[in-house]
Amino acid sequence: MSTELDNRVSVVMPAFNVAPFIQMSIESVLNQSHSKLELIVVDDCSTDRTSELINRFVSIDPRVRVLNSKENLGGAGARNLGLEVAQYRYVAFIDGDDLWHQEKLRRQIDAITAQRAQISYTAIQKVDSKGRPFGATQCVQLEVDYNALLANPLIACSSVLLDYDAVGRPLMPDIRKRQDFAFWLKLLREGAVARGIDDPLTYYRVRPGSLSANKLSAAVYTWRVYRSFESLPLKKALPSFISYAWRGSMKRLNR
């Protein structure tokens, strides 16, 4: 059985110009029923009140620390900055505008322990700019391996808890988009076990201007992951990409 020290979590939160949302995001982390955590907020050169709001939490909760990037690094660079200083066995990711259910970390730690997995991910509920849920829940398979993930990139970054010690404490590939997808593929290719919780314990904020709103750009980077990072031959990359594009279209039709 894991000890209390084994169960501590380093939460990495990249933040860039998310002043309207970051207070709710930070509170959703600090209010977790599993409270043995540190929250590493990486302020990626924000120009709004994001820094001010982060520092309010730093002053009142010793679990919160802030890292200020010297230049805008994007999602991968900001997350890697946090990963480099993460102290604990487990690592979780949450963007500075997303939210968590209060039981998320507890349930994921229990699942990783019970299933001898290294990656835990959850279903997603979309919320609007005011945090109100809308659309259908994005369900997940309870198990996914490397080949299944190629065709169905169902692991959302803000939903993940990693047994970071068990996977060797690597960094994310440094690309502007889809770095999390490339990261999960690398871990699975190297033998990690991923297990899902098909309950919406992660709330993904949909807002105008977010990086993931540009579907065409995301598709280009997905193709780049297949060909450049995974070095897939065309005969394998093309069916995986078609499956990815089809599933994305079905999600948009059903939202």
C-alpha positions in Angstrom: 0.0 0.0 0.0 1.3 3.5 -0.9 2.3 5.8 1.9 1.0 9.3 2.3 4.3 10.7 0.9 3.9 8.4 -2.2 0.6 10.0 -2.9 1.6 13.6 -3.2 0.9 15.3 -6.5 2.6 18.0 -8.4 0.1 19.9 -10.5 1.4 21.9 -13.5 -0.7 24.8 -14.7 0.5 26.8 -17.7 -1.2 30.2 -17.8 -1.3 32.9 -20.5 -3.7 35.8 -20.3 -6.4 33.9 -18.5 -7.3 36.5 -15.9 -11.1 36.0 -16.2 -10.8 32.2 -15.5 -7.7 31.5 -13.5 -9.2 32.0 -10.0 -11.8 29.3 -10.6 -9.1 27.0 -12.1 -6.7 27.4 -9.1 -9.6 27.0 -6.7 -10.7 23.7 -8.4 -7.1 22.4 -7.7 -6.8 23.6 -4.1 -10.3 22.3 -3.2 -9.4 18.7 -4.2 -10.4 16.1 -1.7 -6.9 14.8 -2.1 -5.1 17.8 -0.7 -1.5 16.6 -0.6 -0.3 18.5 -3.6 1.7 21.4 -4.9 0.4 23.7 -7.6 3.1 25.0 -9.9 1.6 27.9 -12.0 3.7 28.9 -15.0 2.9 32.4 -16.0 3.9 32.4 -19.7 4.5 36.2 -20.1 0.9 37.2 -19.5 0.0 40.8 -20.2 -3.3 41.0 -18.3 -4.0 40.6 -14.6 -3.1 36.9 -14.6 0.1 37.4 -12.6 -1.6 39.5 -10.0 -4.3 36.9 -9.4 -1.7 34.0 -9.2 0.3 35.9 -6.6 -2.8 36.4 -4.4 -3.0 32.6 -4.0 0.8 32.3 -3.5 0.4 34.7 -0.5 -2.4 32.7 1.2 -1.6 29.0 0.4 1.9 27.5 0.7 1.0 24.8 -1.8 1.0 27.4 -4.6 4.2 28.5 -6.3 4.7 30.5 -9.5 7.3 30.4 -12.2 7.6 33.3 -14.6 8.9 32.4 -18.0 11.3 34.9 -19.6 9.6 34.6 -23.0 6.4 33.2 -24.3 7.0 29.4 -24.5 3.6 28.1 -25.4 2.0 25.0 -23.9 4.9 22.6 -24.2 7.6 24.9 -23.0 5.5 26.2 -20.0 4.6 22.6 -19.0 8.2 21.5 -19.2 9.3 24.4 -17.0 6.9 23.1 -14.4 7.9 19.5 -14.9 11.6 20.4 -14.3 10.8 21.5 -10.7 8.0 19.1 -9.9 8.8 17.4 -6.6 6.4 14.6 -6.2 5.8 11.1 -7.6 2.5 12.0 -9.4 2.1 14.8 -11.9 -1.2 16.2 -13.1 -1.8 18.9 -15.8 -4.5 21.5 -15.9 -4.7 24.6 -18.2 -5.3 27.9 -16.6 -8.9 28.1 -17.7 -10.0 24.5 -17.1 -11.6 23.0 -14.0 -11.6 19.8 -12.0 -14.3 17.9 -10.1 -13.4 17.8 -6.4 -12.8 14.1 -6.4 -10.6 13.9 -9.6 -7.2 13.4 -8.1 -8.4 11.0 -5.4 -10.2 8.8 -7.9 -7.3 8.8 -10.3 -4.7 7.8 -7.6 -7.0 5.0 -6.5 -7.4 3.9 -10.2 -3.6 3.9 -10.9 -2.9 1.9 -7.7 -5.7 -0.6 -8.3 -4.9 -1.1 -12.1 -1.1 -0.9 -11.9 -1.3 1.9 -14.6 1.0 4.8 -15.1 -1.4 7.1 -16.9 -4.9 8.0 -15.8 -7.3 10.1 -17.9 -11.0 11.0 -17.5 -14.0 11.9 -19.6 -14.5 15.6 -20.4 -17.4 18.0 -19.9 -17.2 21.2 -21.9 -18.1 24.4 -20.1 -18.6 28.0 -21.4 -16.8 31.2 -20.4 -18.8 31.3 -17.2 -18.2 27.7 -16.3 -21.6 26.5 -17.3 -21.7 23.0 -18.8 -23.0 22.5 -22.3 -23.0 19.8 -25.0 -22.6 16.0 -24.6 -20.0 14.5 -22.3 -16.9 13.4 -24.3 -16.7 9.8 -23.1 -13.5 7.8 -23.0 -12.5 4.1 -23.4 -11.5 2.5 -20.2 -8.3 1.1 -21.8 -6.1 2.5 -24.6 -2.9 1.4 -26.1 -0.5 2.9 -28.6 -2.3 1.9 -31.8 -5.7 2.8 -30.4 -4.5 6.2 -29.4 -3.1 6.8 -32.9 -6.6 6.5 -34.3 -8.4 8.1 -31.5 -6.5 10.9 -29.5 -9.0 10.7 -26.6 -6.6 11.7 -23.8 -7.1 15.3 -22.9 -4.2 17.0 -21.2 -6.1 18.6 -18.3 -7.6 15.2 -17.5 -4.3 13.4 -17.0 -2.6 12.1 -13.9 0.9 10.5 -14.4 2.9 8.2 -12.1 5.8 10.5 -13.1 8.4 8.5 -11.3 7.3 5.3 -13.0 7.7 6.7 -16.5 11.1 8.1 -15.9 10.3 11.8 -15.5 10.6 12.8 -19.2 9.7 16.2 -20.7 7.1 16.9 -23.4 8.1 17.3 -27.1 8.7 21.0 -27.7 6.1 21.7 -30.4 3.5 24.5 -30.4 0.4 22.3 -30.5 -0.4 18.6 -29.9 2.6 18.2 -27.7 0.5 16.3 -25.2 -0.7 13.8 -27.9 3.0 13.2 -28.9 3.8 12.8 -25.2 1.2 10.1 -24.5 2.2 8.2 -27.6 5.8 8.2 -26.5 4.9 6.9 -23.1 2.7 4.2 -24.5 5.2 3.2 -27.1 7.8 2.8 -24.3 5.5 0.5 -22.2 3.3 2.7 -20.1 -0.2 1.5 -19.2 -3.1 4.0 -19.6 -6.5 3.5 -18.0 -9.6 5.8 -18.3 -12.3 6.9 -15.9 -15.5 7.4 -18.0 -16.9 10.0 -15.7 -16.5 13.8 -16.5 -14.1 14.7 -13.8 -12.5 17.3 -16.0 -14.2 20.5 -17.3 -12.8 21.9 -20.5 -13.4 25.5 -21.1 -14.4 26.5 -24.6 -13.7 30.1 -25.3 -13.1 32.3 -28.4 -9.4 32.6 -29.3 -8.2 29.5 -27.5 -5.4 27.6 -29.3 -7.5 24.4 -29.6 -10.3 26.4 -31.4 -8.3 26.3 -34.6 -9.2 22.8 -35.8 -7.3 23.1 -39.1 -4.1 24.0 -37.3 -4.6 21.2 -34.8 -5.0 18.8 -37.7 -1.8 19.9 -39.3 0.1 19.4 -36.0 -1.5 16.0 -35.6 -0.2 14.9 -39.0 3.2 16.2 -38.0 3.1 14.0 -34.9 2.3 11.0 -37.0 5.0 11.6 -39.6 7.8 13.5 -37.8 7.6 12.3 -34.2 6.4 8.8 -34.6 7.9 8.3 -38.1 4.9 6.4 -39.2 4.9 5.2 -42.9 2.2 6.8 -45.0 0.2 3.5 -45.1 -0.2 3.7 -41.4 -0.3 7.4 -40.8 -3.1 8.0 -43.4 -5.7 5.6 -41.9 -4.9 7.0 -38.4 -5.4 10.5 -39.6 -8.6 9.7 -41.3 -9.9 8.1 -38.2 -8.9 11.1 -36.1 -10.6 13.5 -38.5 -13.8 11.4 -38.7 -14.0 11.2 -34.9 -13.5 14.9 -34.6 -16.3 15.6 -37.0 -18.6 13.3 -35.1 -17.9 15.1 -31.8 -18.7 18.5 -33.4 -22.0 17.1 -34.8 -23.0 15.7 -31.4 -22.0 18.7 -29.3 
